[in-house]
């Protein structure tokens, strides 16, 4: 079932087949199959927000302890040995990336 959207950019959703927003399978959700940009017309990831974002709830990430179970201590000496085998690097951001992301110290 399609959802009618009104864009601030006239003509942005003129072609009904171009509107990829759909009702989600879970109540009170919508789905969009593609990239979404907020304050950008060229998102290069699933969601790109250019500006501040305010979150009034939780942000879950696979690294979040709330998403894990069977958490247990490990052998510290073994882990330190593994760390010494890691490749550590330093880097500078490319100027074009830094300027778009608002990074001053590259």
N, C-alpha and C positions, 0 to 999 in steps of 0.2 A: 504494500500500500504506500503510495507516494505522499510526501508531505509538501505543502505549498510553502515556499520561502519567498520573502520579499527582500531583495538585495538593495543596499544603499547605492550600488552602481547600476544605473538603469541598463537593462539589456543583458545583465550578467547571466541570468537564468532564462533567457528567451526560449531556448529549445528545451521542451519538456523532457526529452530523452537524455539531456545533459545533466539533469538534476539527479545526483547519485545518492542523495540523502533518503533514507528509508526508516520506517519504524523498526525499532529493535525487537528482539524476541522476548526481552524482559520488559515488563510494564515501565512506562515513563523513560524509555531510552530511544535514541535514534542512532542510526549507523550510517557511516559514509565510507565508501570503498575508494580510497585514494588518499592523497595528501591534503592536509588542512593547514592553512596559513592564517595567522592572526597578525595584522599590521604588516603583512608581506603578501605579494602576489606570486612569489616564487619559492614555495616551501620545498626543501630538499630532504625532508624526513616526514614521517607519518604526521607529526604535529610540530609546527614551528611557531613559537610565540616571540614576536619582536616587541619587547617591552616588559613591564612588570607583570607578574601573575600572582593573584591572590588565591590562596587555597583555604577554604573554610572547613576542610575535613582532612582525611588522611591521604597521603601519597604512598602507595605500596610499590615496592621494588623487589625484584628477586633476592636482593641482598638483605632485605628487611627480616629481622629475627621473627616477626609475626608470621612470616610465610614459611618458617622452617620448623622441623621437629627433630628429635634425637640429637640435640646439640650436646657435645661432650668435649672435654679437655683433650688436648693432644700432647705428644711428646715434644717439649720445647726445643730440645737439642736437635731432634730430627728436623723440625721446621726451620731452625736457624741454618742447618746444613743445606736445606733446599734453597733458602734465600740467597746463600752465597753462590749458588749456581745460576741465579737469575741474571738476565741482561738488564742493566740499569742504564737509562739514557737521560740526557737533557735535551731540550728542544726550544725553538722559538716558534711562535705562531706566524703563519704567513700574513703579511700586512693586509691583504684583501679580506681575510677571515677576521682578523682582529678588529678592523674598522667596522665591519658589519655587526660584530658581536659586542662592540663597545669596550673592547679590551685595550687599555692604554699601555700597560707594561707587557710587551710581547715576549 
